[in-house]
């Protein structure tokens, strides 16, 4: 039920952090994982790791905010595999500044990476999925979408948009056999959060604010990704699953 055997799955931003954790889990479930990133040395290193485990994997080097590079990457996928069964829109960007100090170009970079790229990648993925009449898109949202913290206005707006996009795609693509769901992670100890993890005051806040009283381990996200891609979730569409240790529940 949870097998991804013979599936082709593209995961953006999968050379490190949550993306890498999901890539490992999806590969272990039997899929051929098409990983994406911008650090080719790290992509090659991760590629070797998966291949030594006997798992099928490939990597693509492109910028999700560059339309030409995205289209070229999907051209390669079409040529090499002729299909795509799953897409995880995970590539993300964060920029912290008070609103009055937030520059327009920084706002654009956050929104273009987190939201616009997810829309474009989904469009191109669907063009491949339509041929087989099936597919699963998983958008990585955040608890900082329905909720908010100061200095991350662009990030919060972009992730709220990802939730809206997830629902819109679920409604439009469901009749074609293509599902779209989201995952809203809480605070995970990834490279992106290194400065926060090292901050004793912020870690104390996480422990006090989260019922499980700790940061999330990136590997704890992999199973949820596999579930949403698999036949076990065949009637789940338009849902966003919160993986946050209960933080979003606690007042």
C-alpha positions, 0 to 999 in steps of 0.5 A: 500500500505504501510502496512507490515501486516503479514510480518517478518522483521529482523533489526540488531542494533535495540536496539537503535539509527536509528535501534530502530526508524526503528523498531518502524515504521516497527512494527507500520506498522504491521510487526512482528519485529525481533530486534537484539543487544548485550545489552540484558537488553536494548533489553528486555526493548524495547521488553516490550515497543512494546508489551505494544503497542500491536505490535508483536516483538522478539529479538535475541542476537548475534554478527554480526561479529561472523559467528557461532552466525549469522548462529545460529540466522537464524536457530532460525528464520527458526525454529520459523517462517519458513520465512523472508520477510524483512531484514534491515542491520543497525548494524554499527561501527565507529572508528575515527583516522588519517590514519597513526594512524589507527590500522589494527584491528580497520580497520577490525572491522569497515569493518567486522561490516559494510560490511562483516556482511551485506553480510553474513546476506543478504546471509542467509536472501535470503536462507529464502526468496527464498522459497516464491519468494519474499523479501526486503533487505534494507542496511543502507549506509551513505552520508559518502560513496560517500563523505568523511571527514578526520579521518574516512577512514575505515567507508567511505570505508565500506559504499561505499562498502555497496552501491556496495553490494546493487547494486550487490544484486539488480541485482542478486536477482531481477529475484527471486522477491527479491529487495535490496535497500539502505538508506544513512542517513546524520547526525542524533542525535543518541547515536553514534553521542553524542559527535558530537551533544554536540560539538557546533562547529560541530553542527554549521557546520551541521546547515551551511552545511545542507539546513534544518539547523539542525540534523536529528531526528532518527524517521525521518528515519522510514518512508523510511524504511517502504516504501522500505519494502512495496509494495509501493516500489515494482518496486524500486530495486538497489536504494539508498535513501539519507535522509540527509536534503539536505546536499549531494546536497549543495556545 
